[in-house]
């Protein structure tokens, strides 16, 4: 439209557009209704005055909602803390139940003691040892140069 408008009018129009775009860019970063209170801390560092690391409590309301959609590992990245800390805070607030012990000791009648490992992870395979041996035998028979 440069050829339709006189040069002075075109320059004024162009300058006004530049100013409007600049004002719109500035306005998108400003709120018409700024908050009256500072944002609530989701995680904060609390110094007790004692030796050791300071406590970092996590807001229980935030944690409850976050755990509904994400696991501790993902939440820990957002909060810049460890997944273990998120898990401990969830336990402290009663948002999750403690898992059973990973190891337990069993005393036998002969006086010996065994350490048994339990896991919450689903097994990778449902094959028994003899079934696995049979499958491997078939594979090695069909492909003798493998393994």
N, C-alpha and C positions, 0 to 999 in steps of 0.2 A: 504493500500500500504506500510505499515510499513515493511512487510517482503520482499518486492521487492527492496527497496532502502537501501543503507547502513545507519547505525544509524546517522552518522554525516550529511549526505546529507538530511535525513528525518528531522532532527532537524532544519537545515537551512531553508528547505522548510516551515516547520511549523512556525518558527519565522517570515519569510518573509510574510506569509499569515496573521499573527496577525498584523504586521505593516501595511500591505495594508488595512486591514479592519479598523484599527484605523485611517489611513489617509482618507479613504473614509467617515468615520463618521464625522471627522473634516471638510471635504470639503463640506458636505451637509449643514453645518451651516454657511458657508462663501459664499458670493456672488462674482462672477467674475466681476460684474459691480455694485458696491455699489452706492446708490443714492448720488448725489452731495449736495442735499438740505435735511434738516430735514423733516420728514413727516408733512403734513399739519394738523393742529389741527382741529378736528371735533367739539369739544366742549372745550372751554377754560374759565377759570375764569378771569374776568376783574374787578379789584379793582378800584373804582371811587374816593376813598379818602373820600367819604361821609359815614355817618352811614348807617347801614343796610347790608343786604346780597349783596355780589358782583354779578354782572351780569354774566350769563353763556350763551353767544350766541352760537347757533349751526350753523355750516356751511350750508348755504341754498342749495347748490348743493347736498351735502350729504343728507340733510333732504328731498329734493324733490325725490331723487332716493329711499331713505329708505321708504318713505310713499307710494311709488308705490307698494311695496312688503310686507310691514308690517304696523301694526297699532301703535299708540303712545305707548301703553303698552309694546310691544315687543322692540321698539326702545329705550324706557327709560331704559330697563334692560341692553342694550348694552352700553349706554352712562352713566349709573349710575346716573340717575336723575329721576324726577317724570314724569309720563305720562302727567300730567297737564302742566309741563314745555315744553314738546315736542309739545303739542297742542298749547300752547301760542306762541312758536317760529314759528310754521307753520302758525299761524294767522298773526304774525308780518311780515313774509316774503311773505304773500299773497298766500301761497300754498294751503290753505283750506279756505272755507267760514265759517263765524260764524253761529252757530246754532241759531234758534229762542229762545226767552226767555223761561225758564221752567215754570215760573209763569207769569200770566198777570192779571191785575185788571180790572174789568168791573163795571162801574157805572150804576146803574139802575135808572129808572124814579122816583121811590119813594125815592131816595136819598141814598139808601143802596149801598154797594159795595161788590162785590164777588171776590174771588181770585180763578182763574181757572188754573189748572195744565195741561200742555201739555207735551207730550213726543214724542221722536223720535223713541222709541222702538216699534216694531210691537206688536200688542196685542197677548196675549197667546192663547186666544180663541175668536171665532167669535160668540159665543152663547150670546143671550140676557139673561137678568135675568129670564124671564118666561121660556125660553127654558132650562136654567140650572136647575131651580126648577123642571121642568118636568123630566129631566134626573135623578136628585137625588131622586125624588119620585119613579121612576121605580127601581132604584138600592136598595133603602131602602125597597121597597115592596118585591123584590126578595130575599134580604138578610136583614131581620129585625134586626139581632143582630149586624150589622155593624153600627158604629157611633151612 
